Amino acid sequence: MRIAFDARLVTYRRGIGNFVFHLIQQYAHLAPEYEFILYVDSERAYSSIPKCPHCRVRHLGHLPYPIWEQVLLPIALHFDRPDILHCPANTGPLWIPPGIRLVQTINDVIYLLPTHVLSTSPTLYHRLGREYRRLVAPRVAQQAKAIITISGYSRQDILKYLEVPDSKLHVILGAPNSACRVMKEKAALAAVRTKYSLDAPFVLALGAIDPRKNTARIIKAYARFRQQSPGRYQLALIGLPPAGIVRFQRLAKSLKVADDVVLASFVPEDDLVGLYNAAEMLVYPSLYEGFGLPVLEAMACGTPVIASPSGSIPEVAGDAALLIDPNDTDALARAMIQVALDNRLRQRLIELGFEQARKFSWEKAAMETLNLYKECMRQ
């Protein structure tokens, strides 16, 4: 079986990019009997893809995403003639050569939600991306042989917003990165603290310009938490683009907490694991999630998690996180105080978190995906 895979996001180590990266890592040793053609749009991708005899990387050029997907990818498929094409990032080509079975991963349908449910992004780039997905994803779903989604919650949303038969849908769960573990190397933890100017206990959060990540509320809740906290605490907000750093620095200054708010862009994997380990807690009050991988990553590192009951997060977190209303700033601040002051609660969240993280496996996810490819070939 020859499997073509849209691997463009293998270097983008957040959200969908994490799913792409870990599936490819597993394919390298789980499926030596298959041939994989991994289509990429940058030279950087080569360093993220394992070297193996049955994985061939094809750089199709670097053009805007819609042109790459709708023009360059179908041309490559015409010449390579794979049995399966797997598009893991919600969309896919509207036309593919006959005889190729399409597997589409729809992580969520956030781009189909009405604006009164979830506000639109303030950036033109994200709004254009949303319109592209709104146009393309439903049409690709109609021609897909099978659709993978990443949680039961997303499955229900897909059934609600896309007219596809229930039999097409398959839930395959992700997992925390294998690098996420309890770190006992004190020197490494000290080094990551120094690198990010964290010289006090700190709250960790993953920020974004995207309104659904609720970054502004995190800063507002932190400002209230700091008024009642037992000593000095910092806030580390990571994963922000440059425009986000400027915007949220301005907000932190207006709340008079800028001196203790550390804003950073995307961090390397080793640093992220170190930050999870060094943090007093992870705060993740997202308004909508198709999965919510950072929740599991923090749990695997022994970090207490405060999260929202929105989207798929309750599925992922189980009873191992403190769930709060993501629209209530005071509730978020109170939860931070609880985790900071209540040692019994902290320990319970840590122990339950370890148990919850162990329930998820990338090897299992990859095997289920390979089995779905086989099932498509039989149809």
Secondary structure per residue as TSV (DSSP state, phi and psi in degrees):
chain	resnum	aa	ss	phi	psi
A	1	M	-	360.0	132.9
A	2	R	E	-107.4	121.9
A	3	I	E	-116.9	121.2
A	4	A	E	-94.5	140.5
A	5	F	E	-138.4	125.5
A	6	D	E	-74.6	102.5
A	7	A	-	-106.6	20.4
A	8	R	G	-54.6	-37.0
A	9	L	G	-87.8	11.8
A	10	V	G	-62.4	-24.9
A	11	T	G	-91.9	-6.7
A	12	Y	-	-97.1	93.9
A	13	R	-	-86.2	55.4
A	14	R	S	-142.8	152.1
A	15	G	T	48.7	-120.5
A	16	I	H	-59.2	-37.4
A	17	G	H	-58.1	-36.2
A	18	N	H	-65.1	-40.8
A	19	F	H	-62.6	-44.8
A	20	V	H	-60.8	-49.4
A	21	F	H	-59.0	-48.6
A	22	H	H	-73.0	-34.6
A	23	L	H	-63.2	-44.5
A	24	I	H	-64.1	-40.2
A	25	Q	H	-59.1	-40.3
A	26	Q	H	-71.7	-40.2
A	27	Y	H	-58.9	-31.6
A	28	A	H	-59.0	-31.0
A	29	H	H	-120.0	-10.9
A	30	L	H	-90.5	-23.6
A	31	A	-	-133.2	59.8
A	32	P	T	-67.2	-16.5
A	33	E	T	-82.0	-8.3
A	34	Y	S	-105.7	156.2
A	35	E	E	-103.4	129.3
A	36	F	E	-112.3	131.2
A	37	I	E	-111.0	114.6
A	38	L	E	-105.0	110.7
A	39	Y	E	-88.7	128.7
A	40	V	E	-131.8	169.2
A	41	D	S	-125.7	14.8
A	42	S	S	-152.4	154.1
A	43	E	T	-67.1	-29.3
A	44	R	T	-57.9	-29.5
A	45	A	H	-61.3	-31.0
A	46	Y	H	-58.8	-36.8
A	47	S	H	-75.0	-16.0
A	48	S	H	-96.3	-7.8
A	49	I	S	-104.9	126.8
A	50	P	-	-63.0	144.9
A	51	K	-	-81.8	116.1
A	52	C	-	-150.2	150.4
A	53	P	T	-66.2	-21.9
A	54	H	T	-101.3	9.0
A	55	C	E	-116.2	117.6
A	56	R	E	-113.6	126.4
A	57	V	E	-97.2	131.0
A	58	R	E	-122.6	117.1
A	59	H	E	-86.0	112.7
A	60	L	-	-93.0	5.6
A	61	G	-	102.5	163.2
A	62	H	-	-113.6	97.2
A	63	L	-	-128.7	165.7
A	64	P	-	-51.0	143.4
A	65	Y	H	-47.3	-50.0
A	66	P	H	-61.6	-38.7
A	67	I	H	-69.0	-42.5
A	68	W	I	-57.9	-46.4
A	69	E	I	-76.1	-38.4
A	70	Q	I	-92.8	-17.1
A	71	V	I	-118.1	-59.5
A	72	L	I	-66.9	-41.9
A	73	L	H	-64.6	-48.1
A	74	P	H	-59.8	-35.8
A	75	I	H	-63.3	-44.7
A	76	A	H	-62.1	-39.5
A	77	L	H	-64.3	-36.0
A	78	H	H	-59.0	-40.1
A	79	F	H	-83.8	-33.9
A	80	D	H	-85.3	-28.0
A	81	R	-	49.5	59.2
A	82	P	-	-73.0	165.9
A	83	D	S	-81.7	-37.4
A	84	I	E	-126.7	139.5
A	85	L	E	-117.0	123.1
A	86	H	E	-109.4	117.0
A	87	C	E	-106.7	107.8
A	88	P	-	-94.2	6.1
A	89	A	S	-122.2	44.5
A	90	N	S	80.3	-41.3
A	91	T	-	-106.9	-169.9
A	92	G	-	178.3	174.8
A	93	P	-	-67.7	140.4
A	94	L	S	-74.3	-21.1
A	95	W	-	-132.0	133.4
A	96	I	-	-132.2	155.1
A	97	P	-	-57.9	145.9
A	98	P	T	-57.6	146.4
A	99	G	T	93.5	-11.2
A	100	I	-	-93.1	127.5
A	101	R	E	-89.3	128.1
A	102	L	E	-97.9	126.7
A	103	V	E	-112.2	123.5
A	104	Q	E	-114.4	131.5
A	105	T	E	-98.9	122.3
A	106	I	-	-110.0	105.2
A	107	N	-	-72.8	-38.3
A	108	D	-	-162.8	175.2
A	109	V	-	-122.1	36.8
A	110	I	G	-56.6	-33.5
A	111	Y	G	-71.0	-11.8
A	112	L	G	-100.8	-8.6
A	113	L	S	-71.9	142.4
A	114	P	-	-66.6	153.1
A	115	T	T	-66.6	-21.1
A	116	H	T	-74.7	-17.3
A	117	V	T	-86.2	-43.1
A	118	L	S	-144.5	119.6
A	119	S	-	-66.4	154.1
A	120	T	-	-78.0	158.8
A	121	S	-	-70.6	147.5
A	122	P	S	-75.6	-10.2
A	123	T	S	-96.4	141.2
A	124	L	H	-62.7	-39.5
A	125	Y	H	-57.0	-47.7
A	126	H	H	-69.6	-35.2
A	127	R	H	-67.0	-41.1
A	128	L	H	-64.8	-40.3
A	129	G	H	-61.4	-40.0
A	130	R	H	-64.7	-41.8
A	131	E	H	-65.8	-37.4
A	132	Y	H	-63.2	-46.1
A	133	R	H	-65.1	-38.9
A	134	R	H	-60.6	-36.3
A	135	L	H	-77.5	-43.6
A	136	V	H	-90.2	-44.7
A	137	A	H	-54.9	-47.2
A	138	P	H	-62.6	-35.4
A	139	R	H	-70.9	-40.0
A	140	V	H	-65.6	-37.8
A	141	A	H	-59.9	-32.7
A	142	Q	H	-66.6	-35.5
A	143	Q	H	-93.4	-9.3
A	144	A	-	-65.9	139.8
A	145	K	S	-73.2	-34.9
A	146	A	E	-148.8	149.7
A	147	I	E	-122.8	125.8
A	148	I	E	-98.2	138.2
A	149	T	E	-132.7	169.6
A	150	I	S	-109.3	4.6
A	151	S	S	-164.2	161.0
A	152	G	H	-63.5	-34.7
A	153	Y	H	-63.5	-46.7
A	154	S	H	-63.3	-35.3
A	155	R	H	-59.4	-45.2
A	156	Q	H	-65.0	-38.2
A	157	D	H	-65.0	-40.3
A	158	I	H	-63.4	-43.5
A	159	L	H	-63.0	-32.6
A	160	K	H	-75.1	-42.1
A	161	Y	H	-102.0	-17.0
A	162	L	S	-120.7	137.3
A	163	E	-	-87.0	77.5
A	164	V	-	-126.0	148.1
A	165	P	-	-68.0	144.6
A	166	D	G	-55.5	-34.7
A	167	S	G	-66.0	-18.6
A	168	K	G	-76.4	-22.5
A	169	L	E	-89.9	134.4
A	170	H	E	-135.6	122.8
A	171	V	E	-88.5	121.1
A	172	I	-	-128.0	115.1
A	173	L	-	-83.4	146.7
A	174	G	-	-82.6	-165.6
A	175	A	-	-158.3	162.9
A	176	P	-	-69.1	152.1
A	177	N	-	-58.3	138.8
A	178	S	T	-62.6	-20.8
A	179	A	T	-72.8	-16.5
A	180	C	-	-76.7	111.1
A	181	R	S	-155.5	168.9
A	182	V	-	-74.7	122.9
A	183	M	-	-93.6	126.8
A	184	K	-	-104.5	-2.4
A	185	E	-	-78.9	97.1
A	186	K	H	-60.7	-37.0
A	187	A	H	-64.1	-40.0
A	188	A	H	-67.0	-39.4
A	189	L	H	-66.7	-40.6
A	190	A	H	-63.4	-38.8
A	191	A	H	-65.3	-41.2
A	192	V	H	-70.1	-34.3
A	193	R	H	-61.2	-46.1
A	194	T	H	-64.5	-42.4
A	195	K	H	-58.6	-36.3
A	196	Y	T	-106.3	17.1
A	197	S	T	56.3	44.9
A	198	L	-	-107.9	98.6
A	199	D	-	-112.8	18.0
A	200	A	S	-147.5	168.0
A	201	P	-	-53.9	143.7
A	202	F	E	-141.8	154.2
A	203	V	E	-96.1	132.2
A	204	L	E	-104.6	138.6
A	205	A	E	-145.8	151.0
A	206	L	E	-102.3	115.5
A	207	G	-	-97.3	169.8
A	208	A	-	-167.9	158.8
A	209	I	S	-73.0	-32.3
A	210	D	S	-50.2	120.6
A	211	P	G	-57.2	-28.3
A	212	R	G	-66.5	-19.4
A	213	K	G	-78.4	-11.4
A	214	N	-	64.0	33.0
A	215	T	H	-65.1	-41.3
A	216	A	H	-60.2	-39.5
A	217	R	H	-67.3	-34.4
A	218	I	H	-58.6	-45.3
A	219	I	H	-66.4	-41.5
A	220	K	H	-64.2	-41.5
A	221	A	H	-66.7	-38.9
A	222	Y	H	-60.9	-40.4
A	223	A	H	-60.4	-39.3
A	224	R	H	-73.5	-39.9
A	225	F	H	-58.6	-41.4
A	226	R	H	-65.0	-27.7
A	227	Q	H	-66.8	-25.2
A	228	Q	H	-115.3	-1.1
A	229	S	S	-70.8	149.9
A	230	P	S	-81.6	69.4
A	231	G	S	110.8	-174.9
A	232	R	-	-79.8	130.8
A	233	Y	-	-128.6	141.8
A	234	Q	E	-102.0	165.0
A	235	L	E	-119.5	123.9
A	236	A	E	-107.6	112.9
A	237	L	E	-109.8	113.6
A	238	I	E	-117.7	163.8
A	239	G	S	87.4	17.9
A	240	L	-	-91.9	141.2
A	241	P	-	-73.3	165.2
A	242	P	H	-53.8	-41.1
A	243	A	H	-64.7	-33.8
A	244	G	H	-69.1	-38.3
A	245	I	H	-61.0	-44.3
A	246	V	H	-63.1	-46.7
A	247	R	H	-63.3	-45.8
A	248	F	H	-80.8	-22.1
A	249	Q	H	-65.0	-39.1
A	250	R	H	-63.1	-42.3
A	251	L	H	-65.1	-44.4
A	252	A	H	-60.3	-38.6
A	253	K	H	-65.1	-40.7
A	254	S	H	-64.9	-26.8
A	255	L	T	-94.2	2.7
A	256	K	T	61.8	36.6
A	257	V	-	-125.0	9.1
A	258	A	G	-59.0	-31.6
A	259	D	G	-63.4	-25.9
A	260	D	G	-112.9	12.6
A	261	V	E	-106.9	119.3
A	262	V	E	-102.1	119.4
A	263	L	E	-110.3	128.7
A	264	A	-	-138.5	156.6
A	265	S	-	-81.9	-158.3
A	266	F	-	-64.4	138.0
A	267	V	-	-111.4	149.3
A	268	P	-	-60.8	156.3
A	269	E	H	-55.3	-45.7
A	270	D	H	-61.2	-40.0
A	271	D	H	-65.9	-39.9
A	272	L	H	-61.9	-44.3
A	273	V	H	-62.7	-40.5
A	274	G	H	-63.2	-40.6
A	275	L	H	-67.2	-41.0
A	276	Y	H	-56.4	-46.1
A	277	N	H	-66.3	-38.9
A	278	A	H	-80.5	-20.4
A	279	A	-	-71.3	150.7
A	280	E	S	-76.0	-28.7
A	281	M	E	-166.4	156.7
A	282	L	E	-105.2	131.1
A	283	V	E	-109.2	123.1
A	284	Y	E	-139.9	69.5
A	285	P	-	-90.5	49.9
A	286	S	-	-63.4	145.7
A	287	L	S	-83.9	-19.5
A	288	Y	-	-161.4	131.7
A	289	E	-	-142.0	136.6
A	290	G	S	-77.7	-26.9
A	291	F	-	-144.0	-70.1
A	292	G	-	99.4	52.8
A	293	L	H	-59.5	-37.7
A	294	P	H	-56.8	-28.0
A	295	V	H	-59.7	-48.3
A	296	L	H	-70.1	-37.0
A	297	E	H	-62.1	-44.3
A	298	A	H	-63.8	-42.4
A	299	M	H	-61.0	-41.4
A	300	A	H	-64.8	-22.8
A	301	C	T	-92.1	1.3
A	302	G	T	79.1	30.8
A	303	T	-	-108.3	127.8
A	304	P	-	-62.3	145.0
A	305	V	E	-121.6	132.1
A	306	I	E	-110.5	125.6
A	307	A	E	-143.4	177.4
A	308	S	-	-100.6	159.9
A	309	P	S	-89.5	26.6
A	310	S	S	-91.9	151.3
A	311	G	T	57.3	-134.1
A	312	S	T	-88.3	-2.4
A	313	I	H	-57.0	-42.7
A	314	P	H	-59.0	-34.8
A	315	E	H	-62.4	-44.5
A	316	V	H	-74.8	-42.6
A	317	A	H	-81.8	-25.1
A	318	G	T	58.2	-136.0
A	319	D	T	-100.7	20.6
A	320	A	S	-99.3	5.0
A	321	A	S	-128.0	157.2
A	322	L	E	-89.3	110.8
A	323	L	E	-96.5	132.2
A	324	I	-	-133.4	161.2
A	325	D	-	-66.6	116.9
A	326	P	T	-70.8	-9.9
A	327	N	T	-97.1	2.9
A	328	D	-	-112.3	101.5
A	329	T	H	-61.6	-42.2
A	330	D	H	-64.5	-38.8
A	331	A	H	-63.9	-38.9
A	332	L	H	-66.6	-42.4
A	333	A	H	-63.1	-41.6
A	334	R	H	-64.2	-39.3
A	335	A	H	-63.6	-38.8
A	336	M	H	-63.6	-40.2
A	337	I	H	-63.4	-43.6
A	338	Q	H	-56.4	-49.7
A	339	V	H	-66.9	-34.2
A	340	A	H	-70.9	-34.2
A	341	L	H	-101.9	-29.1
A	342	D	-	-96.4	97.4
A	343	N	H	-64.7	-34.4
A	344	R	H	-65.8	-40.8
A	345	L	H	-64.2	-44.9
A	346	R	H	-56.2	-49.1
A	347	Q	H	-65.1	-37.7
A	348	R	H	-65.0	-43.2
A	349	L	H	-64.2	-38.6
A	350	I	H	-64.1	-48.0
A	351	E	H	-66.2	-43.0
A	352	L	H	-66.0	-33.8
A	353	G	H	-63.5	-43.0
A	354	F	H	-58.7	-45.4
A	355	E	H	-62.1	-42.4
A	356	Q	H	-66.8	-44.3
A	357	A	H	-62.5	-33.3
A	358	R	T	-69.0	-12.5
A	359	K	T	-77.9	-10.4
A	360	F	-	-115.5	143.2
A	361	S	-	-148.0	131.5
A	362	W	H	-70.3	-31.7
A	363	E	H	-62.6	-43.2
A	364	K	H	-62.7	-42.7
A	365	A	H	-61.8	-43.0
A	366	A	H	-66.2	-42.0
A	367	M	H	-63.5	-41.1
A	368	E	H	-64.2	-37.0
A	369	T	H	-69.0	-42.8
A	370	L	H	-61.7	-39.8
A	371	N	H	-64.7	-34.2
A	372	L	H	-67.9	-38.7
A	373	Y	H	-56.7	-46.2
A	374	K	H	-60.5	-41.5
A	375	E	H	-62.5	-40.6
A	376	C	H	-63.4	-36.0
A	377	M	H	-67.1	-26.6
A	378	R	H	-81.9	-14.2
A	379	Q	-	-82.6	360.0
